[in-house]
Amino acid sequence: MPKWVACLRHGLLLSLLLLTAACEAEPRRYDFAVQPVGGPTGWPIWVEELTFDHSWSARAGNISSGFEYRPPRAGGVNVLAHPMPAPSSVQARWFSYRTQTFYEIDLELSDMDAQLQQWYRDYPQPDYRHYLMVGFSGRGEAKVWWRASCNNCGRDRSRDFHAPIVESAWAEQVEGNPDWYREHIQEYVNEGVFPSPW
């Protein structure tokens, strides 16, 4: 065999090995929605920022219930419509209407890859929808859960799956100006939706 053919073979083999290694280094992606919850009831919050891995964000806004239950009850907002790697951290800043306090947290999550692979096998799509639930309380507590919701079970939630990822973490109180919130929530206070913090 000519020397140039042997070199070409070795070059192709090396290229294939490098491509294989690069593909294996790519993190596994999962199809899930982010579902923020807040509260507990009577302790409404406003999530100003919600990011994951300091790189991608999710919309949350005003949330007033679901936090106090174990597992948390589903929130009203589902975000994220395409597969993503499992996050390794959550960053959030929120405002408590009742205490007029701002909170921030940068929460490290454990490596969930092995767990997620098992949960997706046990609760396969499209039979189940998967959610990363992130909860924030009006008192500064945060928690993170995973949920798989049965699509074909109607109102029977007994086949749903819930697993805590972070059962409780406490945020730091931070500076902020509550004036904007005072102006915008007075209508809710007048209607009795929110308790008056003043």
HELIX and SHEET records of a PDB file:
HELIX    1   1 LYS A    3  ALA A   25  1                                  23    
HELIX    2   2 ASP A  113  ASP A  122  1                                  10    
HELIX    3   3 ASP A  179  GLU A  191  1                                  13    
SHEET    1   A 2 ARG A  29  TYR A  30  0                                        
SHEET    2   A 2 MET A  84  PRO A  85 -1                                        
SHEET    1   B 4 ALA A  33  GLY A  39  0                                        
SHEET    2   B 4 TYR A 128  SER A 137  1                                        
SHEET    3   B 4 GLU A 141  CYS A 150 -1                                        
SHEET    4   B 4 PHE A 161  TRP A 170 -1                                        
SHEET    1   C 3 TRP A  56  SER A  57  0                                        
SHEET    2   C 3 ILE A  45  PHE A  52 -1                                        
SHEET    3   C 3 GLY A  61  ILE A  63 -1                                        
SHEET    1   D 5 TRP A  56  SER A  57  0                                        
SHEET    2   D 5 ILE A  45  PHE A  52 -1                                        
SHEET    3   D 5 SER A  89  SER A  96 -1                                        
SHEET    4   D 5 THR A 101  GLU A 108 -1                                        
SHEET    5   D 5 GLU A 172  VAL A 174 -1                                        
END                                                                             
